[in-house]
Amino acid sequence: MVDVTYYVALPFLQDDTGSLVAGDGEEFQSPSAAIHRAEVLSRTAGNIRAVAFSRTGDPSIGEFTDAIILRKFGDVPNRSTALVSPIQTTLESIAGHRPLGGFGNFRKCGNDQ
């Protein structure tokens, strides 16, 4: 069992109905790189907000700790399917489509904006 920590920047945009939709998440080697990229993504044309988060666990067995929100840019929901589902999808993609289990609660780390 080897624990891996994923650091991810995930942008959000609005669809034609005004609903919050996740863009493509990007994985980074450090929390600071994910935070910096999330800030850039939040200001990129078409995106309205972004979040940097991490999650640690063993991808071979699909056991992970709760996601930790490192930083938010814009009005990103804390605990809702609007945030949980995109993070789940992003991590499954990064982990090679292995099931990652439920997310449970999100924890904050650092300063939110």
C-alpha positions in Angstrom: 0.0 0.0 0.0 1.5 3.2 -1.2 -0.3 6.5 -0.4 -0.3 9.1 -3.2 -1.4 12.7 -2.9 -3.0 14.3 -5.9 -2.9 18.1 -6.2 -5.4 19.4 -8.7 -6.6 22.7 -10.2 -10.2 22.5 -11.3 -12.0 25.4 -13.2 -15.7 26.0 -13.4 -17.9 27.6 -16.0 -21.6 28.2 -16.6 -23.5 26.3 -19.2 -26.3 27.8 -21.3 -28.8 27.3 -18.5 -26.6 29.1 -15.9 -25.7 25.9 -14.1 -22.2 25.4 -12.7 -20.1 23.0 -14.8 -16.6 21.7 -14.1 -13.9 22.2 -16.7 -10.9 19.9 -17.1 -8.9 19.3 -14.0 -5.1 19.5 -14.1 -2.8 17.5 -11.8 0.4 19.1 -10.2 3.3 18.0 -8.2 2.8 20.4 -5.4 0.0 22.3 -3.6 1.5 25.7 -4.6 1.5 24.8 -8.3 -2.1 23.7 -8.1 -3.1 26.9 -6.2 -1.3 29.1 -8.7 -2.9 27.3 -11.7 -6.4 27.5 -10.1 -6.0 31.2 -9.8 -4.9 31.5 -13.4 -7.8 29.3 -14.5 -10.3 31.4 -12.6 -9.3 34.4 -14.7 -9.2 32.6 -18.0 -11.9 33.5 -20.5 -14.9 31.2 -20.2 -14.1 30.2 -16.6 -15.9 31.9 -13.7 -14.2 30.2 -10.8 -11.7 27.5 -9.8 -10.6 25.4 -6.9 -7.3 23.8 -5.9 -7.6 20.7 -3.9 -5.7 17.6 -2.8 -6.6 14.1 -1.9 -4.4 11.4 -0.4 -4.8 7.6 -0.6 -4.0 4.3 -2.2 -5.2 4.3 -5.8 -4.6 0.5 -6.1 -7.4 -0.2 -3.7 -9.4 3.0 -4.1 -9.2 4.2 -0.5 -8.7 7.9 -0.1 -9.1 10.5 2.7 -11.5 13.4 2.4 -10.6 16.0 -0.2 -8.8 19.0 1.2 -9.7 22.3 -0.4 -6.4 24.2 -0.6 -7.9 27.4 -2.1 -11.0 28.7 -3.8 -11.1 31.5 -6.4 -14.6 32.8 -6.9 -17.9 31.6 -5.3 -17.2 27.9 -5.2 -19.6 25.8 -3.2 -18.2 24.0 -0.2 -20.3 20.8 0.1 -22.6 20.1 -2.9 -22.9 17.8 -5.8 -21.7 20.8 -7.9 -18.3 20.4 -6.3 -18.2 16.7 -5.3 -19.1 15.2 -8.6 -16.5 17.2 -10.7 -13.8 16.4 -8.2 -14.7 12.7 -8.2 -14.7 12.6 -12.0 -11.3 14.5 -12.1 -9.6 12.1 -9.7 -11.0 9.1 -11.5 -9.5 10.4 -14.7 -6.1 11.1 -13.0 -6.0 7.8 -11.3 -6.7 5.9 -14.5 -10.4 5.4 -14.0 -10.0 3.4 -10.7 -13.0 3.8 -8.4 -12.0 6.2 -5.6 -14.8 5.6 -3.1 -17.0 8.3 -1.6 -15.8 11.8 -0.8 -17.3 12.4 2.6 -16.5 15.8 3.8 -14.2 18.5 2.4 -11.7 20.1 4.7 -10.3 23.6 4.2 -6.6 24.3 4.2 -5.0 27.8 3.8 -6.8 30.9 2.7 -10.0 30.9 0.7 -10.8 33.8 -1.7 
